[in-house]
Amino acid sequence: MAKMNVKDVELKGKKVLVRADFNVPMKNGAITNDNRIVQALPTIKYIIEQDGKVILFSHLGKVKTEEDKKELSLKPVAERLSELLNKDVTFIDETRGDKLESAINALSEGDVLLVENTRFEDVDGKKESKNDPELGKYWASLGDVFINDAFGTAHREHASNVGIASNIETASGFLMDKEIKFIGGVVSEPGRPLVAILGGAKVSDKIGVIENLLTIADKVIIGGGMAYTFFKAQGKEIGLSLLEEDKVDFAKDLLDRAGDKIILPVDCKVAKEFSNDATITVVSADDIPADQEAMDIGPESVKLFSEALKGANTVVWNGPMGVFEFSNFAQGTIGVCKAIASLKDATTIIGGGDSAAAAMDLGFADDFTHISTGGGASLEYLEGKKLPGIVAISEK
């Protein structure tokens, strides 16, 4: 069954509760990247156009003490959202009570209100994070309908997503709807051939994803730090490269089961120290020196991976190919990014996290069909898990 989305709901004159993901990076009280606010705009604008009254909820960071509250107010988000919408956004510095209720009841059609950080409720007993039933019921009582547009928290069962949804009609926002279509589509009905590219530091972070994608994908390309655990499983010398000793047997078993479905790097860039300024040598994957660390895939691997991508109908990428935050070890990630971006007829999806940051930082964001806004959520979705925040959305 398909999930309801915001277009399936009558919004005019309604108090529309919206769970957005405004968990933006902050420094000294200022927002350093507003991408998550920008991503929420289509749903907010649509509700405004439909003469709904927008009541926004979001968390920001982890709030454990009264001291944390000083640093993690959503007030700067309200100010930035006001600028982006070019209209006033009412900010209520509380998560419940008369002040909040009065402000909501005073809203006119098309007005926007932002409630204070939902995790302020965690200081006294983790009411938000542990999905306190009374809190979810209270927040639901403030509105007529609930739109969940926060895919980044869909893998968590919190009061502000599952709790509200348990008490009121719930639909997905446009952003959540895209995630269900693209990330969910990879798992359920991918266009073929499906090629998955997995990188990042640790095999342990992606065990479930690798296992699930091996049953779904036609090819699984593995790069990044996790590749060296696979090299070790093949009996290769990996020098000082990243290694998860306790995952070597798992990697060996996967290689035995997958046959030629798994594609590993054939060369890499090595250095004697973990530094952007270290002397770089490109070596074959069979010739990593014992006293050096592999920190990026090499040019032949980029060619091999690019060739493996040709003809793909669907590509999903999660995780960088090397230490991409060092410019001298970013070429593997850039090369893969370019190769995917150049596939004109394929559905190309980035599964959040570091690979999403890399694509945006490198200027390739517009060349992908979809860039997921949820790191942990997209990983769990790709594992084939049912995400509580999505399960709680009403069926059409």
KEGUVO-947138 format. One record per residue (C-alpha): residue number from 0; residue in three letters; chain; x, y, z. Coordinates in Angstrom, 2 decimals. Example, Ala and Ser with C-alpha at 12.3 -4.5 7.8 and 13.67 -1.06 7.14 Angstrom:
% residues 2
0, ALA, A, 12.30, -4.50, 7.80
1, SER, A, 13.67, -1.06, 7.14
% end
This chain:
% residues 396
0, MET, A, 0.00, 0.00, 0.00
1, ALA, A, 1.18, 3.50, -0.82
2, LYS, A, 1.56, 6.05, 1.96
3, MET, A, -0.53, 9.22, 2.11
4, ASN, A, 1.31, 12.39, 1.21
5, VAL, A, 0.61, 16.04, 1.86
6, LYS, A, -1.37, 16.38, -1.40
7, ASP, A, -3.87, 13.76, -0.19
8, VAL, A, -4.94, 15.90, 2.77
9, GLU, A, -7.38, 18.82, 3.04
10, LEU, A, -5.31, 21.64, 4.54
11, LYS, A, -7.38, 24.82, 4.23
12, GLY, A, -7.93, 26.41, 7.62
13, LYS, A, -6.40, 23.39, 9.36
14, LYS, A, -3.75, 23.49, 12.05
15, VAL, A, -1.06, 21.44, 10.28
16, LEU, A, 1.61, 19.91, 12.51
17, VAL, A, 4.84, 19.35, 10.55
18, ARG, A, 7.84, 17.33, 11.74
19, ALA, A, 10.78, 18.85, 9.87
20, ASP, A, 14.47, 18.06, 10.18
21, PHE, A, 16.14, 21.30, 11.24
22, ASN, A, 19.07, 19.52, 12.91
23, VAL, A, 21.52, 21.94, 11.29
24, PRO, A, 25.21, 22.44, 12.15
25, MET, A, 25.76, 25.43, 14.43
26, LYS, A, 28.80, 27.36, 15.61
27, ASN, A, 28.63, 30.06, 18.28
28, GLY, A, 24.85, 30.29, 17.87
29, ALA, A, 25.01, 30.70, 14.08
30, ILE, A, 23.91, 28.20, 11.43
31, THR, A, 26.88, 27.07, 9.30
32, ASN, A, 24.86, 25.12, 6.70
33, ASP, A, 21.14, 25.71, 6.05
34, ASN, A, 20.62, 22.84, 3.57
35, ARG, A, 18.16, 20.99, 5.81
36, ILE, A, 16.04, 24.13, 6.19
37, VAL, A, 16.07, 24.66, 2.42
38, GLN, A, 15.03, 21.02, 1.86
39, ALA, A, 11.95, 21.54, 4.05
40, LEU, A, 10.71, 24.59, 2.11
41, PRO, A, 8.60, 22.85, -0.59
42, THR, A, 6.31, 21.20, 1.97
43, ILE, A, 6.03, 24.35, 4.12
44, LYS, A, 5.29, 26.55, 1.09
45, TYR, A, 2.67, 24.11, -0.19
46, ILE, A, 0.80, 24.17, 3.14
47, ILE, A, 0.94, 27.99, 3.14
48, GLU, A, -0.44, 28.07, -0.44
49, GLN, A, -3.27, 25.75, 0.63
50, ASP, A, -4.18, 28.17, 3.46
51, GLY, A, -3.08, 25.82, 6.21
52, LYS, A, -1.63, 27.00, 9.51
53, VAL, A, 1.92, 25.60, 9.79
54, ILE, A, 3.13, 24.39, 13.21
55, LEU, A, 6.70, 23.10, 12.95
56, PHE, A, 8.52, 20.64, 15.22
57, SER, A, 12.19, 19.63, 15.06
58, HIS, A, 15.03, 18.50, 17.28
59, LEU, A, 18.50, 20.06, 17.29
60, GLY, A, 21.49, 18.16, 18.67
61, LYS, A, 21.41, 16.15, 21.88
62, VAL, A, 19.95, 17.87, 24.92
63, LYS, A, 20.89, 16.26, 28.24
64, THR, A, 21.16, 19.16, 30.69
65, GLU, A, 19.68, 22.61, 31.31
66, GLU, A, 23.07, 23.96, 30.16
67, ASP, A, 22.63, 22.32, 26.72
68, LYS, A, 19.42, 24.29, 26.20
69, LYS, A, 21.36, 27.57, 25.99
70, GLU, A, 23.33, 26.33, 22.97
71, LEU, A, 20.59, 24.37, 21.21
72, SER, A, 17.59, 26.66, 20.83
73, LEU, A, 15.82, 26.66, 17.46
74, LYS, A, 15.55, 30.47, 17.51
75, PRO, A, 18.30, 30.90, 14.85
76, VAL, A, 16.41, 28.38, 12.68
77, ALA, A, 13.22, 30.45, 12.98
78, GLU, A, 15.15, 33.55, 11.90
79, ARG, A, 16.70, 31.80, 8.88
80, LEU, A, 13.40, 30.20, 7.92
81, SER, A, 11.75, 33.63, 8.05
82, GLU, A, 14.37, 34.95, 5.62
83, LEU, A, 13.95, 32.00, 3.24
84, LEU, A, 10.15, 32.21, 3.25
85, ASN, A, 10.20, 36.01, 3.17
86, LYS, A, 7.56, 36.10, 5.88
87, ASP, A, 7.37, 36.21, 9.67
88, VAL, A, 7.86, 32.95, 11.53
89, THR, A, 6.51, 32.95, 15.09
90, PHE, A, 8.97, 31.27, 17.43
91, ILE, A, 7.75, 29.86, 20.75
92, ASP, A, 10.58, 29.14, 23.18
93, GLU, A, 8.59, 26.37, 24.90
94, THR, A, 7.55, 22.83, 23.96
95, ARG, A, 4.20, 22.83, 25.79
96, GLY, A, 1.89, 25.01, 27.86
97, ASP, A, -0.41, 28.03, 27.67
98, LYS, A, 2.01, 30.26, 25.75
99, LEU, A, 2.34, 27.68, 22.96
100, GLU, A, -1.38, 26.86, 22.87
101, SER, A, -2.39, 30.54, 22.76
102, ALA, A, 0.06, 31.26, 19.93
103, ILE, A, -1.26, 28.31, 17.91
104, ASN, A, -4.89, 29.35, 18.46
105, ALA, A, -4.02, 32.88, 17.29
106, LEU, A, -2.62, 31.68, 13.93
107, SER, A, -4.32, 32.81, 10.73
108, GLU, A, -4.35, 30.84, 7.47
109, GLY, A, -0.87, 30.81, 5.92
110, ASP, A, 0.91, 31.64, 9.19
111, VAL, A, 4.01, 29.72, 10.31
112, LEU, A, 5.03, 28.87, 13.88
113, LEU, A, 8.11, 26.99, 15.10
114, VAL, A, 8.05, 25.16, 18.43
115, GLU, A, 11.24, 25.05, 20.54
116, ASN, A, 13.65, 22.09, 20.18
117, THR, A, 11.66, 18.90, 20.87
118, ARG, A, 14.65, 17.43, 22.73
119, PHE, A, 14.28, 20.04, 25.47
120, GLU, A, 11.78, 17.41, 26.67
121, ASP, A, 14.70, 14.99, 27.18
122, VAL, A, 16.23, 16.87, 30.13
123, ASP, A, 13.63, 15.43, 32.48
124, GLY, A, 13.34, 11.74, 31.60
125, LYS, A, 14.00, 11.59, 27.82
126, LYS, A, 10.32, 12.11, 27.03
127, GLU, A, 10.99, 12.92, 23.35
128, SER, A, 13.63, 10.28, 22.61
129, LYS, A, 11.77, 7.52, 24.45
130, ASN, A, 8.44, 8.36, 22.78
131, ASP, A, 6.58, 9.24, 25.96
132, PRO, A, 2.92, 8.45, 25.08
133, GLU, A, 1.51, 11.45, 26.96
134, LEU, A, 3.86, 13.84, 25.14
135, GLY, A, 2.99, 12.44, 21.70
136, LYS, A, -0.72, 12.68, 22.57
137, TYR, A, -0.33, 16.27, 23.80
138, TRP, A, 1.52, 17.45, 20.70
139, ALA, A, -1.05, 15.71, 18.47
140, SER, A, -3.82, 17.58, 20.32
141, LEU, A, -2.38, 20.90, 19.09
142, GLY, A, -3.29, 20.24, 15.45
143, ASP, A, -5.78, 18.74, 13.01
144, VAL, A, -3.41, 16.77, 10.80
145, PHE, A, 0.26, 15.71, 10.92
146, ILE, A, 2.79, 15.88, 8.08
147, ASN, A, 6.03, 13.98, 8.72
148, ASP, A, 8.79, 15.39, 6.52
149, ALA, A, 11.80, 14.39, 8.66
150, PHE, A, 13.37, 11.36, 7.00
151, GLY, A, 16.56, 11.96, 9.00
152, THR, A, 14.74, 10.74, 12.15
153, ALA, A, 12.53, 8.09, 10.47
154, HIS, A, 14.63, 5.28, 11.97
155, ARG, A, 13.94, 6.59, 15.48
156, GLU, A, 10.74, 6.09, 17.44
157, HIS, A, 10.32, 9.53, 19.03
158, ALA, A, 7.34, 11.42, 20.43
159, SER, A, 7.61, 14.06, 17.69
160, ASN, A, 7.24, 11.56, 14.84
161, VAL, A, 5.75, 8.19, 15.86
162, GLY, A, 4.13, 9.60, 19.02
163, ILE, A, 2.18, 12.30, 17.18
164, ALA, A, 1.36, 9.93, 14.30
165, SER, A, -0.17, 7.41, 16.72
166, ASN, A, -2.85, 9.94, 17.64
167, ILE, A, -3.74, 11.79, 14.43
168, GLU, A, -4.07, 11.36, 10.66
169, THR, A, -0.54, 11.41, 9.22
170, ALA, A, 0.86, 11.99, 5.73
171, SER, A, 4.38, 12.37, 4.36
172, GLY, A, 5.78, 15.69, 3.23
173, PHE, A, 7.40, 16.07, -0.20
174, LEU, A, 10.89, 15.33, 1.15
175, MET, A, 9.81, 12.16, 2.99
176, ASP, A, 7.82, 11.13, -0.08
177, LYS, A, 10.98, 11.38, -2.23
178, GLU, A, 12.96, 9.27, 0.23
179, ILE, A, 10.26, 6.57, 0.20
180, LYS, A, 10.23, 6.65, -3.61
181, PHE, A, 13.99, 6.59, -4.20
182, ILE, A, 15.69, 4.91, -1.22
183, GLY, A, 12.69, 2.65, -0.62
184, GLY, A, 12.52, 1.97, -4.35
185, VAL, A, 16.10, 0.65, -4.41
186, VAL, A, 15.08, -1.98, -1.87
187, SER, A, 11.67, -2.88, -3.29
188, GLU, A, 11.61, -2.34, -7.06
189, PRO, A, 14.93, -1.11, -8.51
190, GLY, A, 15.39, -0.52, -12.21
191, ARG, A, 18.01, -2.96, -13.49
192, PRO, A, 20.91, -3.30, -13.69
193, LEU, A, 21.30, -2.00, -10.13
194, VAL, A, 24.85, -1.08, -9.11
195, ALA, A, 25.63, -0.26, -5.47
196, ILE, A, 28.80, 1.61, -4.46
197, LEU, A, 29.76, 1.39, -0.80
198, GLY, A, 32.61, 3.22, 0.88
199, GLY, A, 33.45, 4.75, 4.22
200, ALA, A, 35.76, 3.63, 6.98
201, LYS, A, 34.19, 0.56, 8.54
202, VAL, A, 32.70, -2.71, 7.37
203, SER, A, 30.88, -2.90, 10.73
204, ASP, A, 28.87, 0.25, 9.87
205, LYS, A, 27.56, -1.36, 6.69
206, ILE, A, 27.21, -5.10, 7.41
207, GLY, A, 23.42, -5.06, 7.05
208, VAL, A, 23.58, -2.88, 3.93
209, ILE, A, 26.17, -5.07, 2.20
210, GLU, A, 24.25, -8.25, 3.01
211, ASN, A, 20.93, -6.83, 1.82
212, LEU, A, 22.32, -5.21, -1.33
213, LEU, A, 24.10, -8.41, -2.32
214, THR, A, 20.67, -10.04, -2.57
215, ILE, A, 19.26, -7.13, -4.60
216, ALA, A, 22.08, -5.53, -6.64
217, ASP, A, 23.67, -6.81, -9.83
218, LYS, A, 27.07, -5.42, -8.79
219, VAL, A, 28.42, -4.16, -5.46
220, ILE, A, 31.50, -1.92, -5.67
221, ILE, A, 33.43, -1.57, -2.41
222, GLY, A, 35.94, 1.23, -1.79
223, GLY, A, 37.05, 3.44, 1.09
224, GLY, A, 38.62, 2.20, 4.31
225, MET, A, 36.37, -0.85, 4.40
226, ALA, A, 38.05, -2.27, 1.26
227, TYR, A, 41.21, -3.12, 3.20
228, THR, A, 39.38, -5.59, 5.45
229, PHE, A, 38.32, -7.34, 2.22
230, PHE, A, 41.93, -7.25, 0.96
231, LYS, A, 43.03, -8.86, 4.23
232, ALA, A, 40.38, -11.55, 3.70
233, GLN, A, 42.02, -12.24, 0.33
234, GLY, A, 45.37, -12.69, 2.08
235, LYS, A, 46.87, -9.41, 0.83
236, GLU, A, 49.36, -7.19, 2.67
237, ILE, A, 47.53, -4.02, 3.74
238, GLY, A, 50.31, -2.30, 5.69
239, LEU, A, 48.99, 0.28, 8.16
240, SER, A, 45.63, 0.63, 6.36
241, LEU, A, 42.33, 0.60, 8.21
242, LEU, A, 41.45, -2.90, 9.33
243, GLU, A, 38.64, -4.47, 11.35
244, GLU, A, 40.31, -7.69, 12.39
245, ASP, A, 37.07, -9.13, 13.75
246, LYS, A, 35.33, -8.64, 10.36
247, VAL, A, 37.91, -10.47, 8.20
248, ASP, A, 36.03, -13.78, 8.36
249, PHE, A, 32.78, -12.01, 7.53
250, ALA, A, 34.45, -10.37, 4.50
251, LYS, A, 35.88, -13.73, 3.39
252, ASP, A, 32.46, -15.36, 3.64
253, LEU, A, 30.89, -12.53, 1.61
254, LEU, A, 33.54, -12.84, -1.12
255, ASP, A, 32.98, -16.59, -1.29
256, ARG, A, 29.21, -16.14, -1.57
257, ALA, A, 29.18, -13.17, -3.94
258, GLY, A, 31.64, -14.39, -6.54
259, ASP, A, 32.30, -11.71, -9.15
260, LYS, A, 29.36, -9.58, -7.97
261, ILE, A, 31.70, -7.72, -5.57
262, ILE, A, 34.20, -5.38, -7.25
263, LEU, A, 37.19, -4.19, -5.20
264, PRO, A, 39.85, -1.53, -5.96
265, VAL, A, 42.87, -2.63, -8.02
266, ASP, A, 45.20, 0.18, -6.91
267, CYS, A, 45.45, 2.74, -4.13
268, LYS, A, 47.27, 5.82, -2.93
269, VAL, A, 49.52, 5.12, 0.03
270, ALA, A, 51.47, 7.33, 2.42
271, LYS, A, 53.65, 6.95, 5.52
272, GLU, A, 51.66, 9.41, 7.60
273, PHE, A, 48.00, 10.42, 7.96
274, SER, A, 48.40, 13.90, 6.55
275, ASN, A, 47.30, 15.82, 3.47
276, ASP, A, 50.93, 16.82, 2.93
277, ALA, A, 52.33, 13.27, 3.07
278, THR, A, 54.30, 11.94, 0.10
279, ILE, A, 51.87, 9.91, -2.05
280, THR, A, 52.69, 6.75, -3.97
281, VAL, A, 50.22, 4.92, -6.22
282, VAL, A, 50.59, 1.16, -5.87
283, SER, A, 48.77, -1.97, -7.01
284, ALA, A, 46.33, -3.45, -4.49
285, ASP, A, 48.74, -6.41, -4.37
286, ASP, A, 51.74, -4.22, -3.44
287, ILE, A, 50.78, -2.10, -0.41
288, PRO, A, 54.01, -1.53, 1.56
289, ALA, A, 54.02, -2.90, 5.12
290, ASP, A, 55.01, 0.50, 6.56
291, GLN, A, 52.42, 2.62, 4.70
292, GLU, A, 48.69, 3.31, 4.84
293, ALA, A, 46.27, 3.25, 1.89
294, MET, A, 44.19, 6.43, 1.99
295, ASP, A, 42.39, 6.56, -1.35
296, ILE, A, 41.64, 4.39, -4.35
297, GLY, A, 43.96, 4.92, -7.30
298, PRO, A, 43.28, 6.01, -10.92
299, GLU, A, 42.97, 2.44, -12.27
300, SER, A, 40.28, 1.72, -9.67
301, VAL, A, 38.38, 4.83, -10.75
302, LYS, A, 38.52, 3.53, -14.35
303, LEU, A, 37.40, 0.05, -13.25
304, PHE, A, 34.48, 1.42, -11.20
305, SER, A, 33.48, 3.81, -14.01
306, GLU, A, 33.40, 0.88, -16.45
307, ALA, A, 31.28, -1.18, -14.01
308, LEU, A, 28.76, 1.69, -13.84
309, LYS, A, 28.19, 1.85, -17.59
310, GLY, A, 24.75, 0.68, -18.60
311, ALA, A, 23.39, 0.83, -15.04
312, ASN, A, 19.71, 1.72, -14.74
313, THR, A, 19.88, 2.44, -10.98
314, VAL, A, 22.94, 3.45, -8.94
315, VAL, A, 23.00, 3.89, -5.18
316, TRP, A, 26.14, 5.28, -3.52
317, ASN, A, 26.91, 5.43, 0.19
318, GLY, A, 30.33, 6.34, 1.56
319, PRO, A, 33.49, 8.07, 0.21
320, MET, A, 36.32, 6.21, -1.54
321, GLY, A, 39.09, 7.63, 0.63
322, VAL, A, 40.00, 10.33, 3.13
323, PHE, A, 38.12, 12.88, 1.03
324, GLU, A, 38.44, 15.65, 3.63
325, PHE, A, 42.14, 15.74, 2.61
326, SER, A, 42.21, 17.31, -0.87
327, ASN, A, 45.15, 15.13, -1.96
328, PHE, A, 43.17, 11.99, -1.12
329, ALA, A, 39.82, 13.13, -2.55
330, GLN, A, 40.47, 12.13, -6.17
331, GLY, A, 38.92, 8.67, -5.81
332, THR, A, 35.69, 10.11, -4.40
333, ILE, A, 35.69, 12.87, -7.05
334, GLY, A, 36.27, 10.30, -9.80
335, VAL, A, 33.38, 8.11, -8.66
336, CYS, A, 31.19, 11.19, -8.22
337, LYS, A, 31.92, 12.27, -11.82
338, ALA, A, 31.33, 8.76, -13.17
339, ILE, A, 27.90, 8.53, -11.52
340, ALA, A, 26.99, 12.11, -12.45
341, SER, A, 27.74, 11.40, -16.12
342, LEU, A, 25.15, 8.59, -16.33
343, LYS, A, 22.43, 10.45, -18.19
344, ASP, A, 19.71, 7.78, -18.34
345, ALA, A, 20.16, 6.23, -14.89
346, THR, A, 18.39, 6.91, -11.60
347, THR, A, 21.30, 7.97, -9.38
348, ILE, A, 20.87, 8.07, -5.61
349, ILE, A, 23.21, 9.09, -2.81
350, GLY, A, 22.34, 7.50, 0.52
351, GLY, A, 23.10, 10.42, 2.80
352, GLY, A, 26.04, 10.91, 5.16
353, ASP, A, 29.58, 11.64, 3.99
354, SER, A, 28.91, 10.81, 0.34
355, ALA, A, 26.07, 13.35, 0.25
356, ALA, A, 28.36, 15.95, 1.84
357, ALA, A, 31.09, 15.09, -0.68
358, ALA, A, 28.77, 15.46, -3.68
359, MET, A, 27.52, 18.82, -2.44
360, ASP, A, 30.98, 20.09, -1.48
361, LEU, A, 32.35, 19.03, -4.87
362, GLY, A, 29.53, 20.76, -6.77
363, PHE, A, 27.79, 17.65, -8.14
364, ALA, A, 24.50, 17.93, -6.22
365, ASP, A, 22.43, 18.85, -9.29
366, ASP, A, 23.78, 15.90, -11.30
367, PHE, A, 22.12, 13.26, -9.10
368, THR, A, 18.49, 12.16, -9.21
369, HIS, A, 18.24, 12.15, -5.44
370, ILE, A, 20.49, 12.95, -2.49
371, SER, A, 19.13, 11.52, 0.74
372, THR, A, 18.87, 13.82, 3.75
373, GLY, A, 19.24, 10.97, 6.25
374, GLY, A, 22.54, 9.23, 6.97
375, GLY, A, 21.53, 6.63, 9.56
376, ALA, A, 17.95, 6.46, 8.25
377, SER, A, 19.02, 5.78, 4.66
378, LEU, A, 21.47, 3.10, 5.80
379, GLU, A, 18.79, 1.29, 7.78
380, TYR, A, 16.34, 1.65, 4.87
381, LEU, A, 18.95, 0.12, 2.52
382, GLU, A, 19.35, -2.72, 5.01
383, GLY, A, 15.71, -3.53, 4.33
384, LYS, A, 14.55, -2.49, 7.80
385, LYS, A, 11.10, -1.05, 8.39
386, LEU, A, 11.57, 2.51, 9.66
387, PRO, A, 9.17, 3.45, 12.51
388, GLY, A, 8.66, 6.99, 11.20
389, ILE, A, 7.54, 5.66, 7.81
390, VAL, A, 5.48, 2.77, 9.19
391, ALA, A, 3.51, 5.35, 11.26
392, ILE, A, 2.40, 7.31, 8.17
393, SER, A, -1.21, 6.55, 7.21
394, GLU, A, -1.86, 4.32, 4.19
395, LYS, A, -3.70, 5.83, 1.23
% end
